[in-house]
Amino acid sequence: MQSLKTFSLWFIVAVTLSSLAGCSSWVYRINIPQGNFLEQSDVDKLRISMTREQVLYVLGKPIAEDAFDKNTWHYVYSFNLGRKNEQRKSLTINFENEKLVSLSGDYEQPEEFNTPLEQ
């Protein structure tokens, strides 16, 4: 009889713990930043007619290069995906003849972007 009570107690504990494991709001999830974290001060260093090497030096390697258009680079950053305080930012850079011609995305274009570095 004692073993039946012990088995019942362990069964109840196991069912309760497995039920609680299904509550995803109780599970701790690590915040893992993914992609290229850029600040506006980094983007402010970009100038028209910069070479690819100069852009790499300022921003680092892009998270994605367009497979169909080698003249487009994508810098994407995400943090806390699927949560209330989710953050996403992107920057797209375009080249022509190996020189920077435009940028677009979630960052402001630098005031001096249209002034080449040589001036």
N, C-alpha and C positions, 0 to 999 in steps of 0.2 A: 504494500500500500504506500509505503514511504517513497519508493522509486517512482510510482505513478504521480505523486505530488511533485516530486523533483522534476520529472519530465514535463508535467503541465506548466510548472513555473518557468522552465527554460524555453518551452514553446511560446509562452506569452511574451517573454522578454525578446525572443527572436523575432516574433511578428511585430512587436512594437518598434524595435530598432529598424527593421526593414521598412516599415511604414514611414518612419521619420527620415530615412535616407532618401525617400522620394521627394522631400520638400527641398527644392532647389534653392529657395531663398535662404536656407540655413547653411548651405555649402559655401565655403570660402573660395572665391575665384581670384587668382592673381591678375593684377592689371599688367598687361604686357604691351608696351608701345610697339607698333609695327610700322615699318617704312622709314622714310626720310623725315626727321624732325628738322624743320627750318624755322628760323625766326625772320621777322621783317628786316632786321638789320643785315641778315645774310643776303636777302633778295635785293636790298638797297645797293649792294656792291656791283650788281650787274649793269653792264653798259652794252649798247648796240655795237655790233661788229666784234664782240669778243670771240675768241676762238673756242673750240670745244675744250681744249686743254685748260684755258683760263676759267671756263664755267665749271669744269671738274674741280679745279683748285678752290673755287669759291664755295660751291654747293656740295661737292662730293659726287659719287656715282649715283645716277638716278635709279630708282626702284624698278623702273620699266622703260625699255626703249621700244618704240613702236615697231613691230615686226614687219609692217608693210611700208613704213615711211621712216627711213633711217635718220631723217632730219627732225624728228620729234622725240623729245625726252619728257617723261612724266615723273614728277616727284610727288609721292603720295604718303600721307601720314594718317594713322588711325590709332585711337586710344579708347579703351572702355567700350568696345563694340557691343551693342545690344543692351546698353544700360542707359539710365536717365541722363548721365553727364557724358555722353558719347562725344568724342571730338574727331573731326575729319577735316583735313586740309589737303589741297592739291595745288600743284604748280605745273604748268605745261610750257615747255620751252621749244621754240622752233628755230631751226638753222636754215640758211641758204648759202651755198658755196662755202661751207665750213665756218660760217660766221653767224652769230646770234642776231636774229631779226625781230623776234617778238616773244612776249611771255603773257600768259593768262592764267587765271585761277583765283584762289582765295586770298592772294596777297596783292597789295597795292603796287602798281608799277612805280619804280623809283622816279623821283623828280628829275634826276639827271640821266635817266635811261637813254635818251636820244642824243646824248653827248658822248661820242666815242672816247676811249681812254687816251688816244694820242693827242687830244686837244687839251 
